[in-house]
Amino acid sequence: MGCHHRRQLFRNVLISGVLIATSGCSVKTFAINRLGDSLASSGTTYTADDDPDLVGQALPFSLKLVESLLAESPKHAGLLFAATSGFTSYAYAYVQQDADRFEAEDIERAGALRRRAARLYLRARDYGLRGLDGRYPDFRNALKQDPKAAVRLAKRDDVRLLYWTAAAWISAISVSRDNPDLLADQPVAEALIDRAFQLDPDSGAIHGFLISYEPARQGRTATATARSREHFDRQVALTHGQLAAPFVSLAEAVTIQVQDRHEFERLLACALAVNSDERPEWRLQNLIVQRRARWLLSRADDLFSN
């Protein structure tokens, strides 16, 4: 979809929202829910885009539109999922990564960006928990009381929401190491991702998340690196090597830790060799991850002691 057509679509959606706001209550609710269904199932409008910067500029409008619709239809499952996944993705791709890049040259700016990323992640988490509360009443409170027991309620249909809620929560923790209250939530967030993996052990996305997360688990053991590599092998197999993310995740999570520069460079070369046009539905993700791979390679002398 071209830039002009995308802008026209956004204008049409906004006009629809204004018209809805002036209509009768029942019609308004019906129309909001229909529009919410459409936005929540937007397909590859963003994921197949070949311009990450354009998407980064467009996403805030889309996310605020989702929030405005949720204000009118607060239990809409599709919109809650869209908000959870959308805010998480935006925070990582366009806020947290900027924080990482500014770290060496402007510590104050990097800190401000990380705090913003944390707020966005927590916003995403809260939408995810609202979605789970809608499926299982009082789920959030049960999760606080006994995380492992609470997540056993979740079914296979809940995997995507479990995954994105956990990803948002754990990502917030990762950029908020000076927040003890948030750090105390790690076992709760961990229970969500572990239940998602239990329900769908062949999810490439979950394997990809666990590549990075295994070394950060509470009570980390000597097998963490081996588990990361197992998840890496599985995600590469599931995606037929056409996704750049597992190569970058393993490079960051394991090779820097063990100071293996040769493997680090080999993995990032594999990520950069992925053809983003072979799988259009992964194009945007691949381009964003490849941008990070190039940045990591530029920092190799700082990351490795030899």
Secondary structure as a PSIPRED ss2 file (coil, helix, strand):
# PSIPRED VFORMAT (PSIPRED V4.0)

   1 M C   1.000  0.000  0.000
   2 G C   1.000  0.000  0.000
   3 C H   0.000  1.000  0.000
   4 H H   0.000  1.000  0.000
   5 H H   0.000  1.000  0.000
   6 R H   0.000  1.000  0.000
   7 R H   0.000  1.000  0.000
   8 Q H   0.000  1.000  0.000
   9 L H   0.000  1.000  0.000
  10 F H   0.000  1.000  0.000
  11 R H   0.000  1.000  0.000
  12 N H   0.000  1.000  0.000
  13 V H   0.000  1.000  0.000
  14 L H   0.000  1.000  0.000
  15 I H   0.000  1.000  0.000
  16 S H   0.000  1.000  0.000
  17 G H   0.000  1.000  0.000
  18 V H   0.000  1.000  0.000
  19 L H   0.000  1.000  0.000
  20 I H   0.000  1.000  0.000
  21 A H   0.000  1.000  0.000
  22 T C   1.000  0.000  0.000
  23 S C   1.000  0.000  0.000
  24 G C   1.000  0.000  0.000
  25 C H   0.000  1.000  0.000
  26 S H   0.000  1.000  0.000
  27 V H   0.000  1.000  0.000
  28 K H   0.000  1.000  0.000
  29 T H   0.000  1.000  0.000
  30 F H   0.000  1.000  0.000
  31 A H   0.000  1.000  0.000
  32 I H   0.000  1.000  0.000
  33 N H   0.000  1.000  0.000
  34 R H   0.000  1.000  0.000
  35 L H   0.000  1.000  0.000
  36 G H   0.000  1.000  0.000
  37 D H   0.000  1.000  0.000
  38 S H   0.000  1.000  0.000
  39 L H   0.000  1.000  0.000
  40 A H   0.000  1.000  0.000
  41 S C   1.000  0.000  0.000
  42 S C   1.000  0.000  0.000
  43 G C   1.000  0.000  0.000
  44 T C   1.000  0.000  0.000
  45 T C   1.000  0.000  0.000
  46 Y C   1.000  0.000  0.000
  47 T C   1.000  0.000  0.000
  48 A C   1.000  0.000  0.000
  49 D C   1.000  0.000  0.000
  50 D C   1.000  0.000  0.000
  51 D C   1.000  0.000  0.000
  52 P H   0.000  1.000  0.000
  53 D H   0.000  1.000  0.000
  54 L H   0.000  1.000  0.000
  55 V H   0.000  1.000  0.000
  56 G H   0.000  1.000  0.000
  57 Q H   0.000  1.000  0.000
  58 A H   0.000  1.000  0.000
  59 L H   0.000  1.000  0.000
  60 P H   0.000  1.000  0.000
  61 F H   0.000  1.000  0.000
  62 S H   0.000  1.000  0.000
  63 L H   0.000  1.000  0.000
  64 K H   0.000  1.000  0.000
  65 L H   0.000  1.000  0.000
  66 V H   0.000  1.000  0.000
  67 E H   0.000  1.000  0.000
  68 S H   0.000  1.000  0.000
  69 L H   0.000  1.000  0.000
  70 L H   0.000  1.000  0.000
  71 A H   0.000  1.000  0.000
  72 E H   0.000  1.000  0.000
  73 S C   1.000  0.000  0.000
  74 P C   1.000  0.000  0.000
  75 K C   1.000  0.000  0.000
  76 H C   1.000  0.000  0.000
  77 A H   0.000  1.000  0.000
  78 G H   0.000  1.000  0.000
  79 L H   0.000  1.000  0.000
  80 L H   0.000  1.000  0.000
  81 F H   0.000  1.000  0.000
  82 A H   0.000  1.000  0.000
  83 A H   0.000  1.000  0.000
  84 T H   0.000  1.000  0.000
  85 S H   0.000  1.000  0.000
  86 G H   0.000  1.000  0.000
  87 F H   0.000  1.000  0.000
  88 T H   0.000  1.000  0.000
  89 S H   0.000  1.000  0.000
  90 Y H   0.000  1.000  0.000
  91 A H   0.000  1.000  0.000
  92 Y H   0.000  1.000  0.000
  93 A H   0.000  1.000  0.000
  94 Y H   0.000  1.000  0.000
  95 V H   0.000  1.000  0.000
  96 Q H   0.000  1.000  0.000
  97 Q H   0.000  1.000  0.000
  98 D H   0.000  1.000  0.000
  99 A H   0.000  1.000  0.000
 100 D H   0.000  1.000  0.000
 101 R H   0.000  1.000  0.000
 102 F H   0.000  1.000  0.000
 103 E C   1.000  0.000  0.000
 104 A C   1.000  0.000  0.000
 105 E C   1.000  0.000  0.000
 106 D C   1.000  0.000  0.000
 107 I H   0.000  1.000  0.000
 108 E H   0.000  1.000  0.000
 109 R H   0.000  1.000  0.000
 110 A H   0.000  1.000  0.000
 111 G H   0.000  1.000  0.000
 112 A H   0.000  1.000  0.000
 113 L H   0.000  1.000  0.000
 114 R H   0.000  1.000  0.000
 115 R H   0.000  1.000  0.000
 116 R H   0.000  1.000  0.000
 117 A H   0.000  1.000  0.000
 118 A H   0.000  1.000  0.000
 119 R H   0.000  1.000  0.000
 120 L H   0.000  1.000  0.000
 121 Y H   0.000  1.000  0.000
 122 L H   0.000  1.000  0.000
 123 R H   0.000  1.000  0.000
 124 A H   0.000  1.000  0.000
 125 R H   0.000  1.000  0.000
 126 D H   0.000  1.000  0.000
 127 Y H   0.000  1.000  0.000
 128 G H   0.000  1.000  0.000
 129 L H   0.000  1.000  0.000
 130 R H   0.000  1.000  0.000
 131 G H   0.000  1.000  0.000
 132 L H   0.000  1.000  0.000
 133 D H   0.000  1.000  0.000
 134 G H   0.000  1.000  0.000
 135 R H   0.000  1.000  0.000
 136 Y C   1.000  0.000  0.000
 137 P C   1.000  0.000  0.000
 138 D C   1.000  0.000  0.000
 139 F H   0.000  1.000  0.000
 140 R H   0.000  1.000  0.000
 141 N H   0.000  1.000  0.000
 142 A H   0.000  1.000  0.000
 143 L H   0.000  1.000  0.000
 144 K H   0.000  1.000  0.000
 145 Q H   0.000  1.000  0.000
 146 D C   1.000  0.000  0.000
 147 P H   0.000  1.000  0.000
 148 K H   0.000  1.000  0.000
 149 A H   0.000  1.000  0.000
 150 A H   0.000  1.000  0.000
 151 V H   0.000  1.000  0.000
 152 R C   1.000  0.000  0.000
 153 L C   1.000  0.000  0.000
 154 A C   1.000  0.000  0.000
 155 K C   1.000  0.000  0.000
 156 R H   0.000  1.000  0.000
 157 D H   0.000  1.000  0.000
 158 D H   0.000  1.000  0.000
 159 V H   0.000  1.000  0.000
 160 R H   0.000  1.000  0.000
 161 L H   0.000  1.000  0.000
 162 L H   0.000  1.000  0.000
 163 Y H   0.000  1.000  0.000
 164 W H   0.000  1.000  0.000
 165 T H   0.000  1.000  0.000
 166 A H   0.000  1.000  0.000
 167 A H   0.000  1.000  0.000
 168 A H   0.000  1.000  0.000
 169 W H   0.000  1.000  0.000
 170 I H   0.000  1.000  0.000
 171 S H   0.000  1.000  0.000
 172 A H   0.000  1.000  0.000
 173 I H   0.000  1.000  0.000
 174 S H   0.000  1.000  0.000
 175 V C   1.000  0.000  0.000
 176 S C   1.000  0.000  0.000
 177 R C   1.000  0.000  0.000
 178 D C   1.000  0.000  0.000
 179 N C   1.000  0.000  0.000
 180 P H   0.000  1.000  0.000
 181 D H   0.000  1.000  0.000
 182 L H   0.000  1.000  0.000
 183 L H   0.000  1.000  0.000
 184 A C   1.000  0.000  0.000
 185 D C   1.000  0.000  0.000
 186 Q H   0.000  1.000  0.000
 187 P H   0.000  1.000  0.000
 188 V H   0.000  1.000  0.000
 189 A H   0.000  1.000  0.000
 190 E H   0.000  1.000  0.000
 191 A H   0.000  1.000  0.000
 192 L H   0.000  1.000  0.000
 193 I H   0.000  1.000  0.000
 194 D H   0.000  1.000  0.000
 195 R H   0.000  1.000  0.000
 196 A H   0.000  1.000  0.000
 197 F H   0.000  1.000  0.000
 198 Q H   0.000  1.000  0.000
 199 L H   0.000  1.000  0.000
 200 D C   1.000  0.000  0.000
 201 P C   1.000  0.000  0.000
 202 D C   1.000  0.000  0.000
 203 S C   1.000  0.000  0.000
 204 G H   0.000  1.000  0.000
 205 A H   0.000  1.000  0.000
 206 I H   0.000  1.000  0.000
 207 H H   0.000  1.000  0.000
 208 G H   0.000  1.000  0.000
 209 F H   0.000  1.000  0.000
 210 L H   0.000  1.000  0.000
 211 I H   0.000  1.000  0.000
 212 S H   0.000  1.000  0.000
 213 Y H   0.000  1.000  0.000
 214 E H   0.000  1.000  0.000
 215 P H   0.000  1.000  0.000
 216 A H   0.000  1.000  0.000
 217 R C   1.000  0.000  0.000
 218 Q C   1.000  0.000  0.000
 219 G C   1.000  0.000  0.000
 220 R C   1.000  0.000  0.000
 221 T C   1.000  0.000  0.000
 222 A C   1.000  0.000  0.000
 223 T C   1.000  0.000  0.000
 224 A H   0.000  1.000  0.000
 225 T H   0.000  1.000  0.000
 226 A H   0.000  1.000  0.000
 227 R H   0.000  1.000  0.000
 228 S H   0.000  1.000  0.000
 229 R H   0.000  1.000  0.000
 230 E H   0.000  1.000  0.000
 231 H H   0.000  1.000  0.000
 232 F H   0.000  1.000  0.000
 233 D H   0.000  1.000  0.000
 234 R H   0.000  1.000  0.000
 235 Q H   0.000  1.000  0.000
 236 V H   0.000  1.000  0.000
 237 A H   0.000  1.000  0.000
 238 L H   0.000  1.000  0.000
 239 T C   1.000  0.000  0.000
 240 H C   1.000  0.000  0.000
 241 G C   1.000  0.000  0.000
 242 Q C   1.000  0.000  0.000
 243 L C   1.000  0.000  0.000
 244 A C   1.000  0.000  0.000
 245 A H   0.000  1.000  0.000
 246 P H   0.000  1.000  0.000
 247 F H   0.000  1.000  0.000
 248 V H   0.000  1.000  0.000
 249 S H   0.000  1.000  0.000
 250 L H   0.000  1.000  0.000
 251 A H   0.000  1.000  0.000
 252 E H   0.000  1.000  0.000
 253 A H   0.000  1.000  0.000
 254 V H   0.000  1.000  0.000
 255 T H   0.000  1.000  0.000
 256 I H   0.000  1.000  0.000
 257 Q H   0.000  1.000  0.000
 258 V H   0.000  1.000  0.000
 259 Q C   1.000  0.000  0.000
 260 D C   1.000  0.000  0.000
 261 R H   0.000  1.000  0.000
 262 H H   0.000  1.000  0.000
 263 E H   0.000  1.000  0.000
 264 F H   0.000  1.000  0.000
 265 E H   0.000  1.000  0.000
 266 R H   0.000  1.000  0.000
 267 L H   0.000  1.000  0.000
 268 L H   0.000  1.000  0.000
 269 A H   0.000  1.000  0.000
 270 C H   0.000  1.000  0.000
 271 A H   0.000  1.000  0.000
 272 L H   0.000  1.000  0.000
 273 A H   0.000  1.000  0.000
 274 V C   1.000  0.000  0.000
 275 N C   1.000  0.000  0.000
 276 S C   1.000  0.000  0.000
 277 D C   1.000  0.000  0.000
 278 E C   1.000  0.000  0.000
 279 R C   1.000  0.000  0.000
 280 P H   0.000  1.000  0.000
 281 E H   0.000  1.000  0.000
 282 W H   0.000  1.000  0.000
 283 R H   0.000  1.000  0.000
 284 L H   0.000  1.000  0.000
 285 Q H   0.000  1.000  0.000
 286 N H   0.000  1.000  0.000
 287 L H   0.000  1.000  0.000
 288 I H   0.000  1.000  0.000
 289 V H   0.000  1.000  0.000
 290 Q H   0.000  1.000  0.000
 291 R H   0.000  1.000  0.000
 292 R H   0.000  1.000  0.000
 293 A H   0.000  1.000  0.000
 294 R H   0.000  1.000  0.000
 295 W H   0.000  1.000  0.000
 296 L H   0.000  1.000  0.000
 297 L H   0.000  1.000  0.000
 298 S H   0.000  1.000  0.000
 299 R C   1.000  0.000  0.000
 300 A H   0.000  1.000  0.000
 301 D H   0.000  1.000  0.000
 302 D H   0.000  1.000  0.000
 303 L H   0.000  1.000  0.000
 304 F C   1.000  0.000  0.000
 305 S C   1.000  0.000  0.000
 306 N C   1.000  0.000  0.000
